[in-house]
Amino acid sequence: MSKKFKITVEGKTYEVEVEELGVNSSSNPSPAQTSQTTERVQAPTPKKSAAGSKKQQPAATGGGNVEAPMAGKIIEVKVSQGEEVNQGDLIVILEAMKMENEIYAPAAGEVTEVMVAAEDSVDSGDPLLKIE
């Protein structure tokens, strides 16, 4: 028994027919299967994460406020006021949806203000610390 489905990949709609294989299925394709052409669609390649490419970025200075990318709870603040950081340094660990998310310095500079501490709850866009 086969079922027809419509799927959309990157905005392009395809009609596909899927045959359920079971104990009573034969290895011979049905006439409908042999008369249709198959088009292969390659999945898009994943982009490199910011953490994996941090050494390739030029060192920017003066980051300003570093904001929470999502709502969650601060697990650990890895830097303190007055500390010098480089672009890509781990500065905060934020737990969101039971996953730990590492937040990296967007630019090199001095941490002039730390606005959060461990166990604080933050919303998306809340300032975490300031780098100048």
MOMOWO-V17801 format. One record per residue. N is the residue number from 1. RES is the residue in one small letter. PSI is psi in whole degrees, -180 to 180 (999 if undefined). Layout:
{{N/RES/PSI} {N/RES/PSI}}
This chain:
{{1/m/131} {2/s/154} {3/k/146} {4/k/140} {5/f/153} {6/k/129} {7/i/152} {8/t/125} {9/v/119} {10/e/44} {11/g/-3} {12/k/127} {13/t/134} {14/y/144} {15/e/124} {16/v/150} {17/e/128} {18/v/129} {19/e/129} {20/e/124} {21/l/135} {22/g/-162} {23/v/-34} {24/n/5} {25/s/152} {26/s/163} {27/s/-4} {28/n/129} {29/p/150} {30/s/161} {31/p/-33} {32/a/-35} {33/q/-39} {34/t/-23} {35/s/-11} {36/q/147} {37/t/153} {38/t/131} {39/e/126} {40/r/136} {41/v/124} {42/q/132} {43/a/147} {44/p/145} {45/t/137} {46/p/147} {47/k/152} {48/k/144} {49/s/158} {50/a/-35} {51/a/-38} {52/g/-22} {53/s/16} {54/k/-29} {55/k/-17} {56/q/-11} {57/q/146} {58/p/152} {59/a/105} {60/a/155} {61/t/157} {62/g/74} {63/g/-23} {64/g/-150} {65/n/136} {66/v/121} {67/e/154} {68/a/128} {69/p/-17} {70/m/164} {71/a/145} {72/g/-162} {73/k/135} {74/i/123} {75/i/-46} {76/e/139} {77/v/119} {78/k/-7} {79/v/165} {80/s/166} {81/q/136} {82/g/-10} {83/e/140} {84/e/135} {85/v/153} {86/n/157} {87/q/131} {88/g/-4} {89/d/142} {90/l/125} {91/i/-33} {92/v/145} {93/i/123} {94/l/128} {95/e/126} {96/a/129} {97/m/44} {98/k/23} {99/m/140} {100/e/128} {101/n/126} {102/e/132} {103/i/128} {104/y/154} {105/a/126} {106/p/-16} {107/a/162} {108/a/150} {109/g/-167} {110/e/136} {111/v/110} {112/t/-20} {113/e/134} {114/v/120} {115/m/-4} {116/v/164} {117/a/167} {118/a/142} {119/e/-6} {120/d/144} {121/s/139} {122/v/155} {123/d/162} {124/s/130} {125/g/-8} {126/d/140} {127/p/135} {128/l/-48} {129/l/171} {130/k/132} {131/i/128} {132/e/999}}
